[in-house]
Amino acid sequence: MAPCVIGRNEQEVSESAQRIGARFGRSPEDVLERYREHGPVGTIAQAVERLKQIEEIGYERVMLQHLAHDDLDTVALIGRELAPAVA
């Protein structure tokens, strides 16, 4: 499992971090810092780059953990843009 915070642009990434932070009582900055260590954080292009790095160290499968469960726009973004970009 890899936590992810993604968006189409930096504004959306920040908004996603804010939603996740609100759920866990953390600042958006803390969310971005913590999640960046373990999974894809950023725009789609940045997330693709991070997932490729994870693949290069030997992982064959990654399950993204998106923790703002009522944020279905991000779930759709993962399915429509991120997944095809790394398939």
A tleap script that builds the chain and sets N, CA, C and O, in Angstrom:
source leaprc.protein.ff14SB
mol = sequence {
  NMET ALA PRO CYS VAL ILE GLY ARG ASN GLU
  GLN GLU VAL SER GLU SER ALA GLN ARG ILE
  GLY ALA ARG PHE GLY ARG SER PRO GLU ASP
  VAL LEU GLU ARG TYR ARG GLU HIE GLY PRO
  VAL GLY THR ILE ALA GLN ALA VAL GLU ARG
  LEU LYS GLN ILE GLU GLU ILE GLY TYR GLU
  ARG VAL MET LEU GLN HIE LEU ALA HIE ASP
  ASP LEU ASP THR VAL ALA LEU ILE GLY ARG
  GLU LEU ALA PRO ALA VAL CALA
}
set mol.1.N position { 0.847 -1.180 0.000 }
set mol.1.CA position { 0.000 0.000 0.000 }
set mol.1.C position { 0.884 1.231 0.000 }
set mol.1.O position { 1.838 1.341 0.769 }
set mol.2.N position { 0.543 2.137 -0.872 }
set mol.2.CA position { 1.279 3.395 -0.947 }
set mol.2.C position { 0.281 4.545 -0.855 }
set mol.2.O position { -0.632 4.639 -1.676 }
set mol.3.N position { 0.444 5.410 0.127 }
set mol.3.CA position { -0.458 6.557 0.220 }
set mol.3.C position { -0.218 7.482 -0.965 }
set mol.3.O position { 0.911 7.622 -1.434 }
set mol.4.N position { -1.276 8.105 -1.441 }
set mol.4.CA position { -1.116 9.012 -2.578 }
set mol.4.C position { -1.899 10.299 -2.338 }
set mol.4.O position { -2.955 10.314 -1.705 }
set mol.5.N position { -1.335 11.367 -2.869 }
set mol.5.CA position { -1.987 12.671 -2.901 }
set mol.5.C position { -1.729 13.197 -4.297 }
set mol.5.O position { -0.604 13.578 -4.620 }
set mol.6.N position { -2.754 13.222 -5.125 }
set mol.6.CA position { -2.552 13.639 -6.506 }
set mol.6.C position { -3.595 14.661 -6.928 }
set mol.6.O position { -4.639 14.824 -6.296 }
set mol.7.N position { -3.270 15.343 -8.021 }
set mol.7.CA position { -4.179 16.311 -8.623 }
set mol.7.C position { -3.706 16.639 -10.023 }
set mol.7.O position { -2.605 16.258 -10.423 }
set mol.8.N position { -4.538 17.342 -10.762 }
set mol.8.CA position { -4.177 17.735 -12.136 }
set mol.8.C position { -3.146 18.860 -12.148 }
set mol.8.O position { -2.412 19.042 -13.119 }
set mol.9.N position { -3.106 19.614 -11.038 }
set mol.9.CA position { -2.152 20.716 -10.916 }
set mol.9.C position { -1.832 20.901 -9.429 }
set mol.9.O position { -2.405 20.228 -8.573 }
set mol.10.N position { -0.920 21.811 -9.139 }
set mol.10.CA position { -0.479 22.004 -7.755 }
set mol.10.C position { -1.629 22.424 -6.837 }
set mol.10.O position { -1.666 22.032 -5.671 }
set mol.11.N position { -2.553 23.210 -7.352 }
set mol.11.CA position { -3.713 23.632 -6.550 }
set mol.11.C position { -4.539 22.418 -6.110 }
set mol.11.O position { -4.927 22.312 -4.947 }
set mol.12.N position { -4.801 21.507 -7.048 }
set mol.12.CA position { -5.569 20.311 -6.707 }
set mol.12.C position { -4.812 19.408 -5.736 }
set mol.12.O position { -5.420 18.788 -4.863 }
set mol.13.N position { -3.494 19.330 -5.883 }
set mol.13.CA position { -2.686 18.540 -4.953 }
set mol.13.C position { -2.816 19.124 -3.553 }
set mol.13.O position { -3.009 18.391 -2.582 }
set mol.14.N position { -2.713 20.423 -3.455 }
set mol.14.CA position { -2.836 21.101 -2.165 }
set mol.14.C position { -4.217 20.877 -1.556 }
set mol.14.O position { -4.328 20.627 -0.356 }
set mol.15.N position { -5.261 20.961 -2.362 }
set mol.15.CA position { -6.620 20.746 -1.872 }
set mol.15.C position { -6.813 19.307 -1.394 }
set mol.15.O position { -7.483 19.068 -0.389 }
set mol.16.N position { -6.232 18.359 -2.109 }
set mol.16.CA position { -6.319 16.959 -1.701 }
set mol.16.C position { -5.610 16.745 -0.367 }
set mol.16.O position { -6.131 16.059 0.513 }
set mol.17.N position { -4.422 17.332 -0.218 }
set mol.17.CA position { -3.682 17.228 1.042 }
set mol.17.C position { -4.474 17.845 2.186 }
set mol.17.O position { -4.431 17.354 3.314 }
set mol.18.N position { -5.187 18.907 1.897 }
set mol.18.CA position { -6.001 19.571 2.917 }
set mol.18.C position { -7.147 18.654 3.369 }
set mol.18.O position { -7.430 18.551 4.562 }
set mol.19.N position { -7.800 17.994 2.413 }
set mol.19.CA position { -8.903 17.083 2.760 }
set mol.19.C position { -8.401 15.900 3.591 }
set mol.19.O position { -9.028 15.510 4.575 }
set mol.20.N position { -7.267 15.338 3.184 }
set mol.20.CA position { -6.709 14.206 3.924 }
set mol.20.C position { -6.268 14.663 5.318 }
set mol.20.O position { -6.525 13.981 6.309 }
set mol.21.N position { -5.613 15.805 5.386 }
set mol.21.CA position { -5.172 16.334 6.674 }
set mol.21.C position { -6.325 16.584 7.620 }
set mol.21.O position { -6.220 16.308 8.815 }
set mol.22.N position { -7.422 17.102 7.102 }
set mol.22.CA position { -8.601 17.371 7.931 }
set mol.22.C position { -9.149 16.076 8.529 }
set mol.22.O position { -9.640 16.067 9.658 }
set mol.23.N position { -9.064 15.006 7.783 }
set mol.23.CA position { -9.572 13.717 8.261 }
set mol.23.C position { -8.746 13.184 9.431 }
set mol.23.O position { -9.273 12.502 10.309 }
set mol.24.N position { -7.447 13.497 9.438 }
set mol.24.CA position { -6.553 12.928 10.443 }
set mol.24.C position { -5.977 13.964 11.403 }
set mol.24.O position { -5.108 13.636 12.211 }
set mol.25.N position { -6.442 15.199 11.328 }
set mol.25.CA position { -5.959 16.231 12.231 }
set mol.25.C position { -4.517 16.635 11.961 }
set mol.25.O position { -3.765 16.933 12.888 }
set mol.26.N position { -4.136 16.643 10.693 }
set mol.26.CA position { -2.776 17.023 10.294 }
set mol.26.C position { -2.831 18.210 9.343 }
set mol.26.O position { -3.843 18.456 8.687 }
set mol.27.N position { -1.747 18.921 9.285 }
set mol.27.CA position { -1.678 20.024 8.331 }
set mol.27.C position { -1.450 19.465 6.926 }
set mol.27.O position { -0.894 18.375 6.784 }
set mol.28.N position { -1.867 20.185 5.894 }
set mol.28.CA position { -1.596 19.738 4.521 }
set mol.28.C position { -0.099 19.537 4.271 }
set mol.28.O position { 0.295 18.618 3.553 }
set mol.29.N position { 0.724 20.388 4.859 }
set mol.29.CA position { 2.177 20.266 4.681 }
set mol.29.C position { 2.694 18.956 5.275 }
set mol.29.O position { 3.552 18.292 4.692 }
set mol.30.N position { 2.160 18.595 6.439 }
set mol.30.CA position { 2.549 17.343 7.080 }
set mol.30.C position { 2.136 16.152 6.220 }
set mol.30.O position { 2.903 15.203 6.057 }
set mol.31.N position { 0.935 16.202 5.677 }
set mol.31.CA position { 0.449 15.124 4.805 }
set mol.31.C position { 1.391 14.964 3.615 }
set mol.31.O position { 1.819 13.852 3.306 }
set mol.32.N position { 1.713 16.063 2.953 }
set mol.32.CA position { 2.575 15.991 1.775 }
set mol.32.C position { 3.953 15.440 2.137 }
set mol.32.O position { 4.498 14.608 1.412 }
set mol.33.N position { 4.505 15.891 3.231 }
set mol.33.CA position { 5.836 15.431 3.640 }
set mol.33.C position { 5.827 13.939 3.981 }
set mol.33.O position { 6.690 13.191 3.521 }
set mol.34.N position { 4.865 13.511 4.777 }
set mol.34.CA position { 4.795 12.102 5.194 }
set mol.34.C position { 4.523 11.178 4.012 }
set mol.34.O position { 5.171 10.141 3.867 }
set mol.35.N position { 3.574 11.551 3.176 }
set mol.35.CA position { 3.169 10.672 2.078 }
set mol.35.C position { 4.223 10.611 0.984 }
set mol.35.O position { 4.385 9.576 0.337 }
set mol.36.N position { 4.932 11.694 0.773 }
set mol.36.CA position { 5.964 11.742 -0.270 }
set mol.36.C position { 7.042 10.682 -0.035 }
set mol.36.O position { 7.645 10.187 -0.987 }
set mol.37.N position { 7.282 10.334 1.228 }
set mol.37.CA position { 8.290 9.322 1.558 }
set mol.37.C position { 7.904 7.931 1.066 }
set mol.37.O position { 8.778 7.115 0.776 }
set mol.38.N position { 6.607 7.651 0.969 }
set mol.38.CA position { 6.155 6.282 0.733 }
set mol.38.C position { 5.354 6.062 -0.545 }
set mol.38.O position { 5.121 4.917 -0.933 }
set mol.39.N position { 4.935 7.120 -1.197 }
set mol.39.CA position { 4.082 6.917 -2.360 }
set mol.39.C position { 4.065 8.110 -3.275 }
set mol.39.O position { 4.801 9.075 -3.071 }
set mol.40.N position { 3.219 8.044 -4.290 }
set mol.40.CA position { 3.141 9.128 -5.260 }
set mol.40.C position { 2.412 10.353 -4.698 }
set mol.40.O position { 1.301 10.254 -4.178 }
set mol.41.N position { 3.060 11.484 -4.819 }
set mol.41.CA position { 2.497 12.760 -4.376 }
set mol.41.C position { 2.777 13.783 -5.463 }
set mol.41.O position { 3.911 13.914 -5.923 }
set mol.42.N position { 1.744 14.509 -5.873 }
set mol.42.CA position { 1.928 15.581 -6.843 }
set mol.42.C position { 0.974 15.472 -8.004 }
set mol.42.O position { -0.089 14.860 -7.909 }
set mol.43.N position { 1.374 16.076 -9.096 }
set mol.43.CA position { 0.580 16.031 -10.319 }
set mol.43.C position { 0.654 14.625 -10.912 }
set mol.43.O position { 1.425 13.787 -10.444 }
set mol.44.N position { -0.135 14.379 -11.920 }
set mol.44.CA position { -0.118 13.065 -12.568 }
set mol.44.C position { 1.292 12.741 -13.050 }
set mol.44.O position { 1.778 11.630 -12.836 }
set mol.45.N position { 1.951 13.695 -13.695 }
set mol.45.CA position { 3.314 13.454 -14.196 }
set mol.45.C position { 4.268 13.122 -13.048 }
set mol.45.O position { 5.104 12.228 -13.183 }
set mol.46.N position { 4.157 13.812 -11.946 }
set mol.46.CA position { 5.020 13.542 -10.792 }
set mol.46.C position { 4.700 12.178 -10.183 }
set mol.46.O position { 5.605 11.458 -9.762 }
set mol.47.N position { 3.430 11.826 -10.135 }
set mol.47.CA position { 3.024 10.530 -9.593 }
set mol.47.C position { 3.533 9.399 -10.482 }
set mol.47.O position { 3.986 8.371 -9.980 }
set mol.48.N position { 3.460 9.583 -11.795 }
set mol.48.CA position { 3.981 8.577 -12.727 }
set mol.48.C position { 5.480 8.387 -12.502 }
set mol.48.O position { 5.969 7.258 -12.459 }
set mol.49.N position { 6.195 9.482 -12.361 }
set mol.49.CA position { 7.635 9.404 -12.125 }
set mol.49.C position { 7.938 8.633 -10.836 }
set mol.49.O position { 8.828 7.783 -10.813 }
set mol.50.N position { 7.208 8.927 -9.785 }
set mol.50.CA position { 7.423 8.243 -8.502 }
set mol.50.C position { 7.099 6.756 -8.607 }
set mol.50.O position { 7.830 5.923 -8.070 }
set mol.51.N position { 6.013 6.420 -9.290 }
set mol.51.CA position { 5.654 5.015 -9.452 }
set mol.51.C position { 6.700 4.273 -10.277 }
set mol.51.O position { 6.958 3.096 -10.023 }
set mol.52.N position { 7.299 4.929 -11.247 }
set mol.52.CA position { 8.380 4.308 -12.014 }
set mol.52.C position { 9.599 4.068 -11.134 }
set mol.52.O position { 10.280 3.053 -11.285 }
set mol.53.N position { 9.881 4.986 -10.219 }
set mol.53.CA position { 10.985 4.786 -9.271 }
set mol.53.C position { 10.709 3.568 -8.386 }
set mol.53.O position { 11.601 2.760 -8.125 }
set mol.54.N position { 9.486 3.452 -7.940 }
set mol.54.CA position { 9.101 2.317 -7.103 }
set mol.54.C position { 9.256 1.013 -7.891 }
set mol.54.O position { 9.712 0.007 -7.348 }
set mol.55.N position { 8.882 1.036 -9.151 }
set mol.55.CA position { 9.031 -0.142 -10.005 }
set mol.55.C position { 10.510 -0.501 -10.189 }
set mol.55.O position { 10.872 -1.677 -10.175 }
set mol.56.N position { 11.353 0.507 -10.359 }
set mol.56.CA position { 12.779 0.272 -10.580 }
set mol.56.C position { 13.465 -0.412 -9.395 }
set mol.56.O position { 14.463 -1.110 -9.574 }
set mol.57.N position { 12.935 -0.215 -8.196 }
set mol.57.CA position { 13.567 -0.870 -7.043 }
set mol.57.C position { 13.022 -2.279 -6.821 }
set mol.57.O position { 13.422 -2.966 -5.881 }
set mol.58.N position { 12.108 -2.704 -7.691 }
set mol.58.CA position { 11.684 -4.090 -7.659 }
set mol.58.C position { 10.229 -4.387 -7.374 }
set mol.58.O position { 9.827 -5.549 -7.412 }
set mol.59.N position { 9.436 -3.387 -7.093 }
set mol.59.CA position { 8.021 -3.643 -6.836 }
set mol.59.C position { 7.300 -3.944 -8.146 }
set mol.59.O position { 7.507 -3.266 -9.152 }
set mol.60.N position { 6.462 -4.958 -8.118 }
set mol.60.CA position { 5.687 -5.331 -9.299 }
set mol.60.C position { 4.250 -4.834 -9.224 }
set mol.60.O position { 3.560 -4.757 -10.240 }
set mol.61.N position { 3.804 -4.500 -8.023 }
set mol.61.CA position { 2.420 -4.061 -7.845 }
set mol.61.C position { 2.372 -3.052 -6.707 }
set mol.61.O position { 3.036 -3.212 -5.682 }
set mol.62.N position { 1.584 -2.027 -6.906 }
set mol.62.CA position { 1.379 -1.017 -5.871 }
set mol.62.C position { -0.114 -0.769 -5.770 }
set mol.62.O position { -0.792 -0.570 -6.777 }
set mol.63.N position { -0.613 -0.783 -4.557 }
set mol.63.CA position { -2.011 -0.422 -4.328 }
set mol.63.C position { -2.011 0.974 -3.712 }
set mol.63.O position { -1.422 1.200 -2.655 }
set mol.64.N position { -2.670 1.891 -4.381 }
set mol.64.CA position { -2.708 3.270 -3.906 }
set mol.64.C position { -3.733 3.402 -2.791 }
set mol.64.O position { -4.845 2.879 -2.871 }
set mol.65.N position { -3.333 4.105 -1.768 }
set mol.65.CA position { -4.194 4.315 -0.613 }
set mol.65.C position { -4.606 5.785 -0.595 }
set mol.65.O position { -3.830 6.662 -0.214 }
set mol.66.N position { -5.828 6.027 -1.010 }
set mol.66.CA position { -6.384 7.376 -1.014 }
set mol.66.C position { -7.332 7.482 0.175 }
set mol.66.O position { -8.383 6.841 0.192 }
set mol.67.N position { -6.968 8.281 1.160 }
set mol.67.CA position { -7.647 8.221 2.446 }
set mol.67.C position { -8.791 9.203 2.650 }
set mol.67.O position { -9.419 9.206 3.709 }
set mol.68.N position { -9.068 10.025 1.667 }
set mol.68.CA position { -10.246 10.898 1.760 }
set mol.68.C position { -11.368 10.190 1.006 }
set mol.68.O position { -11.625 10.487 -0.160 }
set mol.69.N position { -12.024 9.265 1.669 }
set mol.69.CA position { -12.930 8.337 1.014 }
set mol.69.C position { -14.129 8.983 0.327 }
set mol.69.O position { -14.726 8.379 -0.564 }
set mol.70.N position { -14.485 10.180 0.721 }
set mol.70.CA position { -15.607 10.847 0.064 }
set mol.70.C position { -15.154 11.707 -1.112 }
set mol.70.O position { -15.979 12.364 -1.746 }
set mol.71.N position { -13.868 11.714 -1.410 }
set mol.71.CA position { -13.302 12.481 -2.524 }
set mol.71.C position { -13.270 11.599 -3.770 }
set mol.71.O position { -12.225 11.062 -4.138 }
set mol.72.N position { -14.410 11.458 -4.404 }
set mol.72.CA position { -14.515 10.581 -5.564 }
set mol.72.C position { -13.870 11.171 -6.811 }
set mol.72.O position { -13.560 10.435 -7.748 }
set mol.73.N position { -13.661 12.489 -6.839 }
set mol.73.CA position { -12.970 13.093 -7.987 }
set mol.73.C position { -11.540 12.571 -8.092 }
set mol.73.O position { -11.050 12.316 -9.193 }
set mol.74.N position { -10.874 12.412 -6.959 }
set mol.74.CA position { -9.512 11.887 -6.984 }
set mol.74.C position { -9.509 10.422 -7.382 }
set mol.74.O position { -8.618 9.981 -8.108 }
set mol.75.N position { -10.481 9.668 -6.923 }
set mol.75.CA position { -10.589 8.263 -7.321 }
set mol.75.C position { -10.759 8.183 -8.843 }
set mol.75.O position { -10.131 7.351 -9.498 }
set mol.76.N position { -11.600 9.042 -9.393 }
set mol.76.CA position { -11.795 9.071 -10.847 }
set mol.76.C position { -10.511 9.482 -11.563 }
set mol.76.O position { -10.183 8.928 -12.612 }
set mol.77.N position { -9.789 10.441 -11.007 }
set mol.77.CA position { -8.531 10.888 -11.602 }
set mol.77.C position { -7.524 9.742 -11.644 }
set mol.77.O position { -6.814 9.577 -12.637 }
set mol.78.N position { -7.458 8.966 -10.596 }
set mol.78.CA position { -6.568 7.796 -10.562 }
set mol.78.C position { -6.943 6.834 -11.692 }
set mol.78.O position { -6.075 6.351 -12.420 }
set mol.79.N position { -8.218 6.567 -11.827 }
set mol.79.CA position { -8.677 5.619 -12.847 }
set mol.79.C position { -8.556 6.122 -14.262 }
set mol.79.O position { -8.202 5.362 -15.163 }
set mol.80.N position { -8.841 7.378 -14.471 }
set mol.80.CA position { -8.858 7.931 -15.840 }
set mol.80.C position { -7.495 8.361 -16.347 }
set mol.80.O position { -7.215 8.247 -17.540 }
set mol.81.N position { -6.633 8.860 -15.448 }
set mol.81.CA position { -5.376 9.430 -15.912 }
set mol.81.C position { -4.132 8.730 -15.376 }
set mol.81.O position { -3.203 8.463 -16.138 }
set mol.82.N position { -4.098 8.430 -14.090 }
set mol.82.CA position { -2.884 7.844 -13.522 }
set mol.82.C position { -2.707 6.388 -13.943 }
set mol.82.O position { -1.642 6.008 -14.430 }
set mol.83.N position { -3.728 5.583 -13.761 }
set mol.83.CA position { -3.611 4.149 -14.102 }
set mol.83.C position { -3.223 3.933 -15.565 }
set mol.83.O position { -2.309 3.152 -15.832 }
set mol.84.N position { -3.881 4.596 -16.527 }
set mol.84.CA position { -3.470 4.398 -17.920 }
set mol.84.C position { -2.035 4.870 -18.200 }
set mol.84.O position { -1.360 4.315 -19.067 }
set mol.85.N position { -1.578 5.875 -17.483 }
set mol.85.CA position { -0.241 6.411 -17.722 }
set mol.85.C position { 0.862 5.456 -17.278 }
set mol.85.O position { 1.990 5.546 -17.763 }
set mol.86.N position { 0.549 4.547 -16.364 }
set mol.86.CA position { 1.558 3.598 -15.892 }
set mol.86.C position { 1.282 2.161 -16.349 }
set mol.86.O position { 2.040 1.247 -16.026 }
set mol.87.N position { 0.214 1.972 -17.086 }
set mol.87.CA position { -0.155 0.610 -17.544 }
set mol.87.C position { 0.833 0.087 -18.578 }
set mol.87.O position { 0.679 -1.032 -19.068 }
savepdb mol mol.pdb
quit
